[in-house]
Amino acid sequence: MTGKPSPTPGAVVTYLNPDVHDPTTFVHGVIIGESVIDPETCRAWVPVLRPGRALSILDTANIVEVQPRDT
C-alpha cells in the first residue's frame, strides 16, 4: 500500500474531524512529532496538537491540506 508522504513536525494541517457527533467537519492542528507506521495496516499516524492544547494521534489519510512550517 502506498500513501502520501507524512507532513513534517511544525506543519499546520486541516483534517476531517473523526468525531462524528461534532458539528465541525474540518479541524486544524499542528504536527508535533514524526509519523509512526502501523505495522498491521502500513498506514502512517502523526501526533497533532489541536486547539485547546488537546493531543490527537491522527491517521494521515484524514489530512486534506498541509501548510508547511515557515522557516
Secondary structure, DSSP 4 states (H G I P E B T S, - for coil): ---PPPPPTT-EEEEE-S-TTSS--EEEEEE-S--EE-TTT--EEEEEEPGGG-EEEEEGGGEEEEEPPP-
